[in-house]
Structure formats: C-alpha cells, structure tokens
C-alpha cells in the first residue's frame, strides 16, 4: 500500500503530528508512507516516521517544489490513500489531482467535495472550538482503523546536528554547567506572541545568577538580533546565544535535547522540549492554550488574563498587555519551582561531548 501524508505547515504542528504518524505506521505496518511538506518541516520530522518525503513550496524558486511539478511526481507514485493533516482547499485539490484513490481529511474551507472521507472539526455553531491539535491529527488515524496511540511526541536528532551542538557547548563552556536553561524568544506566527526582550534579558540575568546555571538563547536566522539583545541586557558571562553560530532547526533540536529546562514563547520549537522529555515553561499571550495542549506532564503554561484576550491576532493593535504584564519575576519563580519539583527525576544523559 502506498500512503501520502500532507504534513502540517508549521513547526509546532509538525511535532504534534508525530503521535498520529506513529499510529499510521502501526496501523499500516507494511505500507510505504510518504510525506509531502515544506522543506523546513522535513528538518523537523527527519527520522523513521516516514519512508520518504517530497518538498512542496508553491512559491519556491526551485521548479520541482512548485505545485504543478509536485502533482506530476505524485501521480507517478499511484497513491492508494492520502491523509491530509493540512486544512486548506489547495491541499485537498492537490490530493485530488494526485490520483490518490482515498482522500481523508476535515471538512472545512469548502473542500469536502474533494475528499472521499470527510471528518467534522469540533465546532460551536459556526465557530471552530479551541481543541488540541494533537487530538485533531490522531482522529484522522483512528478514522482509518489505526490503533490508539499515546500523546508522546517524538523527534530524532542527526549525528551532524549533535556535532554542531557539541561545538556550541564547547565554545560557550556549557559543559562546565550543572544545568543549562534554554530560552526561545522567537515567534514565526507574529509579533503578538513575543515576550519583550527586556523581560527575557532580566530573566536570563537572574537565572545565570543561580549557582551552577548557564543560559543559552536560541534563535533562527531572523531572530539573531533579538538573541544578541537579550544577552546584552542580561550582562552576565553565563548567558550565551546562537547569534554567532550557523543556526538550523536541527541545531535547535539538539540544543533543546541537552537542556535541563526550556522557557519559551508559544512557538513551534516549544514542542521540541516535550518530544525530548525536557521540562518546559510556555509564555502565552494572544493565543488559546487549548489549541496546542500536548498533555506533557513536565510543562507549565503561564498566561495573564486580560479583557482583550486571547485575541488570536498576529500583531497587537493595542498595548500588548497580555505579554508585558507577565513579568520576569513570575517567570523566574516558576522556573525555580519547576526545577525544584523535578530535581528528583533521574533523566538520561543529554550531552555527548
């Protein structure tokens, strides 16, 4: 059997899809399972979950990633089944044009006529109910008769990424630390999810002041300046960033895997922590926590109740109070309490250097 999976377009959603991918693998143990995804998502899901993958990026300069060429490639594969984790009309249209005999997805964005199996998303009247994406994906696998699966998310780290993380640890002197706390200030969704750099800087300063603790600030290519600003505001030698390193999704995964605690905005890399069993504190602002609930028992969610939220907007039209009013003191105290609560837990070694 040949199965095509339309993988999520966002980093965090891709991580939350791993239990559903695992269920599909158990339900179709002898099938060839192929993913269709944005190239950056391939870096997230690299590992045994899929037998192969094809890149799909409609706006790409590379011809083989554009929709017309992708459809030609997919038609040659003669897929028996297409499973759509994506919700767009465009993805359902591509699934239909691929020639897949059975096409399973949620009935939304006027695309029901393109699907053979139409699941209804959770609604309250015409409004979509905030509900965990991890369940949303699993229901697609269960509809196909696949076995019930745990909520445990899982990712792999390549040897190349481990070597890159070794270099970071050695260059920053993180091997000498009793514990390493990683901060993730980024938010691809939009600026409304961002916690102020001044808050992150003060938090980093206080964390690095704890005995045996060093701090590493993660960043992507577009977040280098923010990472550098946080280090500057912290003003402590125990605070480092990936500013001067060749950043990648794989390096971020490897760094999170080695950490003792992650403190992060509600962005995709926050889910790396749960996938590697690393305690995580997530700072929520304009988004509903329910959408990204993962049932991870070492996670703490912090969110201020404000009259205007959660608004789900990408950019705040007011004063960004949902994030400004969540102060460094509260986050620091939560971090200390989290580490104290979990210090008795024996975790596997995370450093390879």
Secondary structure, DSSP 4 states (H G I P E B T S, - for coil): -EEEEE--SSHHHHHHTHHHHHHHHHHTTTSEEEEEE-HHHHHHH-STT-SEEEE--TT-SSGGGSHHHHHHHHHHH--SEEEE----HHHHHHHHHTT-SEEEEE--TT-GGG-SEEEPPPEETTEEP---HHHHHHHHHHHTTPPP--S-------HHHHHHHHHHHHHHTGGG-SEEEEEE---TT-GGGPPPHHHHHHHHHHHHTSTTEEEEEE--GGGHHHHHHHHHHH--TTEEESTTS---HHHHHHHHHH-SEEEEESSTTHHHHHHTT--EEEEESSS-GGGG----TTEEEEE---TT-----SS-SS--HHHHTS-HHHHHHHHHHHHHHHTT---------
